[in-house]
Structures are given as C-alpha cells and as structure tokens.
C-alpha cells in the first residue's frame, strides 16, 4: 500500500540547511493501523506530507498503491491522491457556511458523481460515523468531537484506500479523544488502512504498530501488544 525507500528531505531555513528526513525506509501494508510519532522537529510532519503526496522527497522513492509517485504528472498525482487518500486534520478544516452533509459531499464536486448520488453517499457515511441526526447542522452548531466525525466522514466519501490523520485529537478533550480513536478502531476492523501522526503516547497505543522518528530517522518500529 505504502512503500518508501531511502527518502530524504532538506529545507533551507535562512542560511541553514535542515535535514528533515534522512534515509527513511517504511512499508505499510493494506489494512494496518499505524501511528507515526516523535517530538517536534523529528520529521513526522514532513513524512506525513510526503505520504499524502503534498510534498516530494529530494532523494529516494515513494510507491503509493503500486504507483511510483515521482514518475506521474501533476494531474495524475492529484487523481491518485483523491482516489487513494482521505485526510483528517487537527483543525477539522470544515467550511463554516455549509452543513455537515454539504461538507462531506465536497470532495465529490471534483468527480462526475451526480448530486443525488453524492447526497445519498454522504448521508450513509454520516450515519456510519454516528451523525445522521446532525446532517443539516453547521459546524458552529456541533461539538469538537462531532466536527471531527464530519471530517472523518468527508475523508471516507471517495472510499480511499488510506486514511491519513494528522494529530486528529489534538483539539479534543480526553473523553472525545477516546470516542474518535474508537471510531478509527471500528474503521480499521472494517478493512481501512489508517496512518495517524501524533506526538502523544496515549494516541499511539491505540494503533496496531508504532513508528517512532527522531532527527529525521526511524528510531523504532514495533507492534503494540
């Protein structure tokens, strides 16, 4: 599903070169639930951006769903990203003036999906994440946990092969965090591949496997008991 070999990434910060990633190898098979963790500056955000096809490494290779990312053009890359990856962010990234249902439908605007079918699919996915009764509420009328559920439903609407979640519980209290992580467990049990980027041990313990970065290198790669 995800295979990176020897990827490196360096950024220019003023007069200083900063090596964000340094020869990272990583393989994530289909239907794994993986946490990528590490302190600030460890390289996990850079790795997330590369896995999400939002950035490219300076060196090394990245294969996503069997395709070599560096070998395809921008249009093909956008199509691959839209087809293969659903993104969930810490800040939800919902459109304030749209209802939950309309936010979930948004990714389908870039496909040829008829509006009636898009509405049906969005309604089904909102039900799947336990928000059917809140479909016509705007984000300001929803709790933080409900907004994150909308964001997860939006990530699922294109039936992606991978859910890539960046600090998905960072703005939530402990009770709501547990609810969101239980939802990820449920999705994983249904066959979804999930990659969660986090700096919190408590979140990483929910995953099947934990990959720890430090100074741009993988320092540990282990399965949870």
Secondary structure, DSSP 8 states (H G I E B T S, - for coil): -EEEEEEEEEEEETTEEEEEEEEEEEEE-TT-EEEEE--TTSSHHHHHHHHTTSS--SEEEEEETTEEGGGS-HHHHHHHHHHHEEEEETT----TTSBHHHHHHGGGGGTT--HHHHHHHHHHHHHHTT-GGGTT-BGGGS-HHHHHHHHHHHHHTT--SEEEEESTTTTS-HHHHHHHHHHHHHHHHTT-EEEEEES-HHHHTTSSEEEEEETTEEEEEEE--
